[in-house]
Amino acid sequence: MIHLNHLTVTIDGQRLLDDICYQQRNSGIIGIMGPNGAGKSTLIKSMLGFLKHQGTACYQHKEMKQCRQYCSYIPQRSSIDVTFPITVEAVVRSGAYREKNDVNLEHQLEQFQLTDLKNRMLDTLSGGQLQRVLFARALMAEREVYFLDEPFVGIDYKSTDIIKDMLFKLKNDGKTVFIVHHDIESARTLFDEILLLNKKLILTGGPEILTDTNLKTVYFPEEERR
């Protein structure tokens, strides 16, 4: 389980995250939600130790940056250099750090419906196809915790359904998945737990916390002060 203790991130004098305290309750699919600039992606990166921070982020009572072998991170697609000359198969295969593991490779290509695309170059893929490639790569090496940064933004319905199916499979296998997410309606059926964030952790709980009052507090705090 993951425990955040007074996690704070300050870059160039700007406070991006302020005193985040959180104790993971159960495994499952956990949403990180809030307005633009709330620090959602920053939270994931600081948890994994990619960003310098104050406070601690622990997995099973150890600093998470020392436990990355148990974690897998899927960044936003916009951060991927699709012009790099590499095929779908090669990208997915690169997720297996220890050995080729051709059986697992074929399994991942099949379950993400990428078999017919395996010889395609990244720059020929749609946004949804590329997202499936990144997810398949992450599953090549079995991990306990997965971090996905806005995986559903700008992808087609087919890819959305495939990725959701994979998320529920991971949940059923006892894995934990943290997802930076925007869409409130889909969050009601996708997440077991939700973190409502706006530089501070405003509220955590199940989908029932997505009330109009709570959402207004998180997304429009300036109106609350009027």
Summary of the structure (lengths in Angstrom):
residues: 226
radius of gyration: 17.9
end to end distance: 39.0
largest distance: 60.3
contacts: 686
relative contact order: 0.19
helix: 40%
strand: 27%
